[in-house]
């Protein structure tokens, strides 16, 4: 099985622009006792389909300045039962829909930065009907300028897979307390075949959540359906 990294198609004739924040967050961590990180948070971990509105202390999850590890852990434990099975908890992670503004024109798939992908409603339906596995989307709460705006959804992507040890520095490690890595994104990076999923076709890399990956099955289906807005770069697997 081949795997590919999603990238925005800069040659596509679209002018789409998005700005906003997510409805809820876990706070970033300050002064982690595990690794000494002054501040660590990862907003590329996102669960847009998770609804926290029924929590009596829901306002505790509004965006705030970095917090001590104990406060992050308290909020994490309250949140855990609401997350999908296998979900990863991470300081700074976003929850619920993106709320904000949008303008311009959009392709069937759209990336306004390398770690964030949206899919138009009709494109997501076609992909699901074509048998793409594990693809679930949640509507963005954005206000569009202009008439006949598209309905954009953000897929809720699982964190799966890791780097092959051959592409990492000898001292590579990840803090067990807050999740901060002590290394940069390898360039180029190599995926560890033994860690890659066989039941989903679009996912975030667990070892580096800003990277969105697709299976060969997903890439072939996007091409067969003539869906536009993104390109694919094959990634080495060992």
C-alpha positions in Angstrom: 0.0 0.0 0.0 1.3 3.4 -0.9 0.7 6.5 1.2 0.6 10.2 0.2 0.8 13.6 2.0 -2.0 16.0 1.2 -0.9 19.5 -0.1 -2.9 22.5 -1.3 -3.1 22.8 -5.1 -1.7 26.3 -5.5 -2.3 26.2 -9.3 -6.1 25.8 -8.8 -8.2 28.9 -9.8 -9.8 29.4 -6.4 -9.7 32.4 -4.1 -11.1 30.8 -0.9 -10.1 32.3 2.5 -11.0 31.2 6.0 -10.3 32.8 9.3 -11.6 31.9 12.8 -11.0 29.8 15.9 -12.5 26.6 17.2 -15.4 26.6 19.6 -13.4 24.8 22.4 -9.9 23.9 23.3 -7.8 22.0 25.9 -5.3 24.5 27.2 -1.6 24.4 26.3 0.8 23.4 29.1 3.2 25.8 30.7 6.4 24.6 32.6 5.9 20.9 32.0 7.6 19.0 34.8 8.3 16.1 32.5 10.4 17.8 29.9 10.8 21.4 31.0 8.9 22.8 28.0 8.1 26.5 28.7 4.9 26.3 26.7 3.6 23.3 24.6 0.3 23.0 22.7 -0.7 21.4 19.4 -3.8 22.9 17.8 -3.4 20.6 14.8 -5.0 17.9 16.8 -8.7 18.5 16.2 -12.0 16.8 16.9 -14.6 19.0 15.1 -17.5 16.5 15.7 -17.1 16.5 19.5 -19.8 18.6 21.3 -19.1 19.9 24.7 -22.2 22.1 25.1 -23.8 19.8 27.7 -20.9 20.1 30.1 -21.8 22.3 33.1 -18.3 23.9 33.1 -18.2 24.2 29.3 -16.8 27.8 29.6 -13.6 26.2 31.1 -12.9 25.0 27.5 -12.9 28.4 25.9 -9.6 29.5 24.5 -7.3 30.6 27.3 -3.6 31.3 28.1 -1.4 28.2 28.8 -2.1 26.5 32.1 -0.2 24.4 34.6 -0.1 20.7 33.8 -2.5 19.9 36.7 -5.2 22.1 35.2 -4.7 20.5 31.8 -5.1 17.1 33.3 -8.2 18.0 35.2 -9.9 19.2 32.0 -8.6 16.2 30.1 -10.2 13.7 32.4 -13.6 15.5 32.3 -13.4 15.5 28.5 -12.3 11.9 27.9 -15.8 10.3 28.0 -17.0 12.6 25.2 -14.2 11.7 22.8 -14.5 9.0 20.1 -12.8 5.6 20.8 -9.0 5.8 20.4 -8.9 9.6 20.5 -5.6 11.2 21.6 -5.6 13.9 24.2 -3.1 16.6 23.6 -2.4 20.1 25.1 -3.8 22.8 22.8 -6.1 20.5 20.9 -9.3 21.9 19.3 -12.8 20.6 19.7 -16.1 21.4 18.0 -16.5 23.3 14.8 -14.4 26.1 13.5 -16.2 29.5 14.0 -15.4 32.5 11.8 -15.6 34.0 8.4 -15.0 32.9 4.8 -14.9 34.4 1.4 -14.0 33.6 -2.2 -14.4 30.4 -4.2 -13.5 26.9 -3.0 -12.5 23.6 -4.7 -14.1 20.3 -3.8 -11.3 19.9 -1.3 -9.5 22.9 0.3 -6.5 23.5 2.5 -6.0 27.0 3.9 -2.8 25.7 5.6 -0.9 22.4 5.4 -2.5 21.0 8.6 -6.2 21.8 7.8 -8.4 20.3 5.1 -12.1 20.9 4.4 -14.4 19.1 2.0 -17.5 20.3 0.3 -20.7 18.4 1.3 -21.2 16.9 -2.1 -17.6 15.8 -2.4 -17.7 14.1 1.0 -20.9 12.2 0.0 -19.4 11.0 -3.2 -16.2 9.8 -1.5 -18.3 7.9 1.1 -20.5 6.4 -1.6 -17.3 5.3 -3.4 -16.3 3.3 -0.3 -13.7 5.6 1.3 -13.3 4.3 4.9 -13.5 6.2 8.1 -14.5 9.6 6.5 -16.8 11.6 8.7 -17.3 15.4 8.3 -18.7 18.1 10.5 -20.0 21.5 9.2 -17.9 24.6 9.9 -19.8 27.5 11.5 -18.5 30.2 9.2 -20.2 33.3 7.7 -19.7 33.6 4.0 -19.6 36.8 2.0 -21.6 36.6 -1.2 -24.4 34.5 -2.5 -24.8 30.7 -2.8 -22.0 29.8 -0.3 -20.7 26.2 -0.3 -21.3 23.9 2.6 -17.8 23.1 3.9 -17.2 20.3 6.3 -14.1 19.3 8.2 -13.3 15.6 8.4 -12.6 14.3 11.9 -9.2 12.6 11.3 -7.8 9.9 13.5 -4.2 10.1 14.6 -2.4 7.0 13.2 1.0 5.9 12.2 4.6 6.9 13.0 8.0 7.7 11.7 10.4 4.9 10.9 13.3 5.1 13.3 15.8 5.4 10.4 14.7 9.0 9.8 14.8 10.2 13.4 17.8 11.5 15.4 19.4 9.1 17.8 18.1 11.0 20.8 14.6 11.5 19.5 11.9 11.3 22.2 8.5 12.5 23.1 7.5 13.7 26.6 5.1 11.3 28.2 3.6 14.0 30.3 2.7 16.7 27.7 3.5 15.1 24.3 6.2 17.6 23.2 8.8 16.1 20.8 12.5 17.1 21.1 13.1 16.9 17.3 12.0 18.7 14.2 10.0 17.2 11.3 12.5 15.0 9.4 13.1 16.1 5.9 12.5 13.8 4.1 10.6 11.6 6.5 9.9 7.9 6.3 6.8 6.1 7.6 7.0 2.9 9.6 4.9 0.4 7.7 4.0 -1.6 10.8 2.2 1.4 12.4 0.1 2.5 9.4 -3.7 2.0 9.4 -5.6 -0.6 7.3 -9.1 0.6 8.2 -9.1 4.3 7.3 -8.1 6.2 4.1 -7.5 9.7 5.5 -5.7 10.4 8.8 -3.2 12.6 10.7 0.2 11.2 11.4 0.3 10.4 15.1 4.0 11.3 15.4 3.5 14.7 13.7 -0.2 15.7 13.7 0.3 18.6 11.3 0.8 16.1 8.5 -2.3 14.8 6.8 -1.9 11.4 5.0 -4.1 9.5 2.5 -4.0 5.9 1.3 -3.5 5.0 -2.4 -7.2 4.1 -2.3 -8.2 7.6 -1.4 -5.9 9.2 -4.0 -7.2 7.0 -6.8 -10.8 7.7 -5.8 -10.3 11.5 -5.7 -8.8 11.3 -9.2 -11.5 9.0 -10.5 -14.2 11.4 -9.2 -12.3 14.4 -10.6 -12.3 16.2 -7.3 -10.0 19.2 -7.2 -8.3 21.5 -4.7 -5.4 19.3 -3.4 -2.4 17.5 -4.7 -0.7 14.4 -3.4 3.0 13.7 -2.7 4.0 10.0 -2.2 5.8 9.3 1.1 8.4 6.7 1.6 7.4 3.7 3.7 9.8 1.1 5.3 
